[in-house]
Amino acid sequence: MTRSDLPGRWLPHWQRATTQLEFLGMPLLLLAARIWIGLIFFNASWARITNWGSQEFLFTQIHPVPFLPAALAAPMITAGELGLAILLMAGLAGRFSALGLLVMTAVIQFVVGQTPQGQENAIANPVHYFWMFLLLLVLIRGPGLLSLDALLCRLIPSFGRKA
């Protein structure tokens, strides 16, 4: 056997191994990403619900949303975070929920974080870029095989069919 034969002999094994790794690894990666980021938003919204009395203060003094009154911003954002987080973790309407949370994270980072109160309270945080990366992963790849979307596609063949 010569050195020039080595790549030709190992290439099929390498391709088979990487295909199996993607088949097994990608659903687990997407599930972990969905649960990890979903828990962040779920816990934030649950903390707001259990301590609702401070919401007006938070949305006026700590992290105001420009052009949205605190009395409207607090329930809208809390409901969005809670509902989208649950959908994302379950993998139901996975791309929709990832998009919603991606927009929310971008607003936190690039709009709210740039207000005087946002800068004073360090609302813009580099970790938001990682959150956006994970949400983009789910948005682009879909929620994966370990999701309710995938289960519905298997149970109802017309569910996942594109028009």
C-alpha positions as CSV (number, residue, x, y, z in Angstrom):
1,M,0.0,0.0,0.0
2,T,1.4,3.4,-1.0
3,R,0.7,6.7,0.7
4,S,-1.4,7.8,-2.3
5,D,-3.8,4.9,-1.6
6,L,-4.4,5.9,2.0
7,P,-6.9,8.8,1.4
8,G,-8.9,6.6,-1.0
9,R,-9.2,3.8,1.5
10,W,-10.2,6.0,4.5
11,L,-12.4,8.5,2.8
12,P,-15.5,6.2,2.6
13,H,-15.1,5.4,6.3
14,W,-14.7,9.1,7.2
15,Q,-17.8,10.0,5.1
16,R,-19.9,7.2,6.8
17,A,-18.7,8.3,10.3
18,T,-19.5,12.0,9.7
19,T,-22.9,11.1,8.2
20,Q,-23.8,9.0,11.3
21,L,-22.5,11.7,13.6
22,E,-24.7,14.3,11.9
23,F,-27.7,12.0,11.9
24,L,-27.3,11.3,15.6
25,G,-25.7,14.5,16.8
26,M,-27.8,17.2,15.1
27,P,-31.1,16.2,16.7
28,L,-29.4,16.2,20.1
29,L,-27.7,19.5,19.4
30,L,-30.9,21.2,18.3
31,L,-32.8,19.7,21.3
32,A,-30.1,21.0,23.7
33,A,-30.1,24.4,22.1
34,R,-33.9,24.7,22.2
35,I,-34.1,23.7,25.8
36,W,-31.2,25.8,27.0
37,I,-32.3,29.0,25.3
38,G,-36.0,28.2,26.1
39,L,-35.3,27.9,29.8
40,I,-33.6,31.3,29.8
41,F,-36.7,33.0,28.4
42,F,-39.1,30.9,30.4
43,N,-37.3,31.6,33.7
44,A,-37.2,35.4,32.9
45,S,-40.9,35.5,32.2
46,W,-41.8,33.4,35.2
47,A,-39.8,35.7,37.4
48,R,-41.8,38.6,36.0
49,I,-45.1,36.8,36.6
50,T,-44.2,35.9,40.2
51,N,-43.1,39.5,41.0
52,W,-45.5,41.4,38.9
53,G,-45.6,44.5,41.2
54,S,-42.1,45.6,40.1
55,Q,-42.8,45.4,36.3
56,E,-43.8,49.1,35.9
57,F,-40.6,50.2,37.6
58,L,-38.5,47.7,35.6
59,F,-40.0,48.8,32.2
60,T,-39.8,52.5,33.0
61,Q,-36.5,52.8,34.9
62,I,-34.3,49.7,34.2
63,H,-35.0,48.5,30.7
64,P,-37.6,50.7,29.0
65,V,-38.7,49.7,25.5
66,P,-38.6,52.8,23.3
67,F,-41.9,53.8,21.8
68,L,-43.9,51.4,24.0
69,P,-45.4,52.4,27.4
70,A,-44.4,50.2,30.3
71,A,-48.1,49.2,31.0
72,L,-48.2,47.7,27.5
73,A,-44.6,46.4,27.2
74,A,-44.6,44.4,30.4
75,P,-47.5,42.0,29.6
76,M,-46.7,41.8,25.9
77,I,-43.0,40.9,26.5
78,T,-43.8,38.5,29.4
79,A,-46.5,36.7,27.4
80,G,-44.2,36.5,24.3
81,E,-41.3,35.2,26.3
82,L,-43.4,32.6,28.1
83,G,-45.3,31.4,25.1
84,L,-42.4,31.3,22.7
85,A,-40.1,29.7,25.2
86,I,-42.6,26.8,25.8
87,L,-43.1,26.4,22.0
88,L,-39.4,26.4,21.4
89,M,-38.6,23.8,24.1
90,A,-41.4,21.5,22.8
91,G,-40.3,22.0,19.2
92,L,-43.8,23.1,18.2
93,A,-43.8,25.9,15.6
94,G,-40.0,25.7,16.2
95,R,-39.0,28.1,13.5
96,F,-41.7,30.6,14.4
97,S,-40.8,30.6,18.1
98,A,-37.0,30.8,17.3
99,L,-37.7,33.8,15.1
100,G,-39.8,35.5,17.8
101,L,-37.2,35.0,20.5
102,L,-34.4,36.1,18.0
103,V,-36.2,39.4,17.3
104,M,-36.8,39.8,21.1
105,T,-33.1,39.2,21.8
106,A,-32.0,41.6,19.0
107,V,-34.3,44.3,20.4
108,I,-32.8,43.7,23.9
109,Q,-29.2,43.9,22.6
110,F,-29.5,46.6,19.9
111,V,-32.4,48.8,21.0
112,V,-33.1,48.6,24.8
113,G,-29.4,48.1,25.5
114,Q,-28.5,51.4,23.7
115,T,-30.9,53.5,25.7
116,P,-29.4,55.6,28.5
117,Q,-31.0,53.3,31.1
118,G,-29.9,50.2,29.2
119,Q,-26.3,51.4,29.1
120,E,-26.4,52.4,32.8
121,N,-27.8,48.9,33.7
122,A,-25.6,47.0,31.2
123,I,-28.6,45.5,29.4
124,A,-26.6,44.9,26.2
125,N,-24.5,41.8,27.0
126,P,-22.2,39.8,24.8
127,V,-24.0,36.6,25.8
128,H,-26.9,37.8,23.7
129,Y,-24.8,37.1,20.6
130,F,-24.6,33.4,21.6
131,W,-28.3,33.3,22.2
132,M,-28.9,34.8,18.7
133,F,-26.5,32.2,17.2
134,L,-28.5,29.3,18.9
135,L,-31.8,30.8,17.8
136,L,-30.5,31.2,14.2
137,L,-29.4,27.6,14.3
138,V,-33.0,26.5,15.1
139,L,-34.4,29.0,12.6
140,I,-32.2,27.7,9.8
141,R,-32.2,24.0,10.5
142,G,-35.6,23.7,12.1
143,P,-36.3,22.2,15.5
144,G,-34.9,18.8,14.6
145,L,-36.1,15.2,14.8
146,L,-36.7,15.4,18.5
147,S,-39.5,17.9,18.3
148,L,-43.3,18.0,18.2
149,D,-43.0,19.5,14.7
150,A,-41.2,16.3,13.5
151,L,-43.7,14.1,15.3
152,L,-46.6,15.9,13.7
153,C,-44.9,15.6,10.2
154,R,-44.7,11.8,10.8
155,L,-48.2,11.4,12.1
156,I,-49.9,13.8,9.6
157,P,-48.1,13.5,6.3
158,S,-49.6,16.7,4.9
159,F,-48.6,18.7,8.0
160,G,-45.0,19.4,6.8
161,R,-45.7,19.6,3.1
162,K,-44.9,22.9,1.4
163,A,-47.5,24.6,-0.7
